[in-house]
Every structure is written in structure tokens, then in C-alpha cells.
Amino acid sequence: MAKSDGELLKQNLKQLSMRDDEIGALSQAALILNDAVIDHRGRIKKLEHALKKAGIPLPPSESH
């Protein structure tokens, strides 16, 4: 038996809601990852500064 328009609409709205939740979770994960990258870069800069201060030469940077 075919589903009524109302049932199809409810099903579609439920699927959209689930996708919206997934997008929200992915967005939150991306923000956390971004914060981790920023923190990691800060630690690298502190390490580079300490090495320079100690007179230890740094390898050439690979970033452009």
C-alpha cells in the first residue's frame, strides 16, 4: 500500500532533521579540530623559539 502524502512528508522531515543533527555534529567536530590545529601551531612556535634561543639550527620550513 502506498504511503499518504502526510506520511511521506513526516518521513522526509524526520530524515532532514537527522541530517541537520549530523551537520551540527560535523560542524562541532570541525571547530574542535580547528582549535587543536591552532593550539598545535602555537606549541610548534614555542618549540622553535626555544630551539633558536638554545642556538640549535632549525631545518628549512616546508610551508609556503
C-alpha positions as CSV (number, residue, x, y, z in Angstrom):
1,M,0.0,0.0,0.0
2,A,1.3,3.4,-0.9
3,K,2.1,5.9,1.8
4,S,-0.1,9.0,2.0
5,D,1.4,12.5,1.3
6,G,1.2,13.2,5.1
7,E,3.2,10.1,5.9
8,L,5.8,10.9,3.2
9,L,6.1,14.4,4.5
10,K,6.6,13.2,8.1
11,Q,9.3,10.8,6.9
12,N,11.1,13.4,4.8
13,L,11.0,15.9,7.7
14,K,12.4,13.2,10.0
15,Q,15.2,12.5,7.6
16,L,16.0,16.2,7.2
17,S,16.1,16.6,11.0
18,M,18.5,13.7,11.2
19,R,20.7,15.2,8.6
20,D,20.6,18.6,10.3
21,D,21.8,16.9,13.5
22,E,24.6,15.2,11.6
23,I,25.6,18.5,10.1
24,G,25.6,20.1,13.5
25,A,27.8,17.3,14.9
26,L,30.2,17.6,12.0
27,S,30.4,21.3,12.4
28,Q,31.2,21.0,16.1
29,A,33.9,18.4,15.3
30,A,35.4,20.8,12.7
31,L,35.5,23.6,15.3
32,I,37.2,21.3,17.8
33,L,39.7,20.2,15.2
34,N,40.4,23.8,14.2
35,D,41.1,24.7,17.8
36,A,43.5,21.7,18.1
37,V,45.4,22.8,15.0
38,I,45.7,26.4,16.3
39,D,47.0,25.0,19.7
40,H,49.4,22.7,17.9
41,R,50.8,25.6,15.8
42,G,51.3,27.6,19.0
43,R,53.2,24.8,20.6
44,I,55.4,24.4,17.5
45,K,56.2,28.2,17.6
46,K,57.1,27.9,21.2
47,L,59.4,25.0,20.5
48,E,61.0,26.8,17.6
49,H,61.6,29.8,19.8
50,A,63.2,27.6,22.5
51,L,65.5,25.9,19.9
52,K,66.6,29.2,18.4
53,K,67.3,30.6,21.9
54,A,69.4,27.5,22.6
55,G,71.3,28.0,19.3
56,I,70.0,24.9,17.7
57,P,69.5,25.4,13.9
58,L,66.1,24.7,12.5
59,P,65.6,22.8,9.3
60,P,64.2,24.9,6.4
61,S,60.5,25.5,6.6
62,E,58.4,23.4,4.2
63,S,55.4,25.7,4.3
64,H,55.0,28.3,1.6
